[in-house]
């Protein structure tokens, strides 16, 4: 949410994760200018995004996409059945398996070839993995 929403300052349609509307989306949409990478070059273009009643609905939809879409299966196979705590060192830092998972997920939906690295950096710097450990 931090990267996709400009540190939470820009969440149009409560779509804090920047989920685009595909043809199978039957909910409300909004069109915005976005930055994409095409053939290695950053470009601005208009894209249609999903619109949600709340950020919570956005997060639930994102989780549903990660679990249900076959393109995410290789990434999920990396962590299914593992205790989240086993991927964090004694200082609470993310470990290589979690980093690899984050990069693999990002490679499916992001056009920026460095987006996975950006997410790993944000997770490390913002200690986001702590939210998962303190249920």
C-alpha atoms as one frame of an Amber mdcrd trajectory, in Angstrom:
protein
   0.000   0.000   0.000   2.856   2.371   0.747   4.375   2.178  -2.723   1.149
   1.948  -4.714  -0.613   4.788  -2.888   2.184   7.368  -2.519   2.624   6.578
   1.187  -1.136   6.380   1.705  -1.801   9.862   0.356  -3.425   8.706  -2.882
  -5.942   5.877  -2.684  -8.571   6.586  -5.348 -11.574   4.342  -5.040 -10.037
   2.837  -1.875  -7.777   0.859  -4.203  -4.630   1.227  -2.105  -2.942  -1.626
  -3.972  -3.410  -0.309  -7.497  -5.370  -3.340  -8.736  -6.344  -2.916 -12.364
  -9.778  -3.863 -13.619  -9.637  -6.796 -16.006 -12.519  -7.855 -18.296 -13.778
 -10.299 -15.624 -14.193  -7.491 -13.048 -17.883  -6.615 -12.632 -17.541  -3.924
  -9.973 -17.081  -0.191 -10.256 -13.996   1.246 -11.947 -12.039   4.475 -12.225
  -9.591   5.539 -14.924  -6.308   7.193 -13.954  -2.945   8.008 -15.418  -0.351
   5.505 -14.267   3.329   4.770 -14.822   4.127   1.525 -16.620   7.233   0.007
 -18.175   6.924  -1.066 -21.794   9.989  -2.537 -23.524  12.141  -1.261 -20.653
  10.944   2.341 -20.882   8.764   4.109 -18.341   5.642   5.588 -19.903   2.511
   7.267 -18.631  -0.804   5.921 -19.819  -4.441   5.763 -18.823  -5.537   2.550
 -17.123  -8.775   1.309 -15.593  -8.585   0.380 -11.906 -10.957  -1.443  -9.613
 -12.943   0.713  -7.207 -13.776  -0.600  -3.726 -16.184   0.449  -0.980 -13.283
   0.339   1.520  -9.558  -0.366   1.806 -10.484  -3.534   3.701 -12.424  -4.747
   0.654  -9.385  -3.978  -1.498  -7.110  -6.022   0.790  -9.555  -8.954   0.769
  -9.775  -8.867  -3.026  -5.975  -8.800  -3.305  -5.677 -11.837  -1.016  -8.332
 -13.592  -3.091  -6.381 -12.862  -6.292  -3.136 -14.197  -4.809  -4.789 -17.412
  -3.696  -7.010 -18.074  -6.712  -5.122 -16.975  -9.827  -2.895 -19.682 -11.325
  -0.166 -17.163 -12.228   0.602 -16.782  -8.505   0.831 -20.537  -7.833   4.645
 -20.758  -8.174   5.098 -17.975  -5.626   2.584 -19.478  -3.207   4.283 -22.875
  -3.492   7.381 -21.249  -1.997   5.647 -20.474   1.310   2.592 -22.733   1.697
   2.793 -24.780   4.857   5.602 -22.717   6.359   5.411 -20.859   9.637   5.815
 -17.130   8.856   8.133 -16.791  11.849  10.683 -19.174  10.312  11.369 -16.613
   7.583  12.345 -13.825   9.987  15.653 -13.624  11.806  16.109 -12.740  15.485
  16.117  -9.015  14.652  12.849  -9.305  12.761  14.497  -8.876   9.375  13.025
 -10.520   6.338  14.953 -13.558   5.165  15.737 -14.708   1.610  12.684 -16.975
   1.185  10.275 -14.158   1.965  12.252 -11.819  -0.285  12.109 -14.317  -3.131
   8.347 -14.703  -2.629   7.851 -10.928  -2.698   9.886 -10.571  -5.877   8.072
 -13.457  -7.565   4.614 -12.050  -6.762   5.664  -8.595  -8.000   7.021 -10.051
 -11.233   3.519 -11.240 -12.108   1.693  -7.931 -11.878   4.282  -5.150 -12.028
   5.685  -3.813 -15.276   8.590  -2.099 -13.479  11.431  -4.653 -13.501  12.708
  -3.264 -10.169   9.342  -3.252  -8.387  10.032  -6.445  -6.419  13.309  -4.968
  -5.172  11.468  -1.773  -4.228   8.940  -3.780  -2.201  11.648  -5.744  -0.401
  13.360  -2.461   0.460  10.109  -1.015   1.834   9.452  -4.139   3.877  12.931
  -3.987   5.380  12.865  -0.262   6.042   9.323  -0.067   7.376   9.442  -3.391
   9.277   6.180  -4.393   7.614   6.758  -8.080   8.308   6.068  -7.315  11.985
   2.370  -6.997  11.240   2.260 -10.628  10.161   4.068 -11.868  13.256   1.934
 -10.063  15.837  -1.498 -11.565  15.232
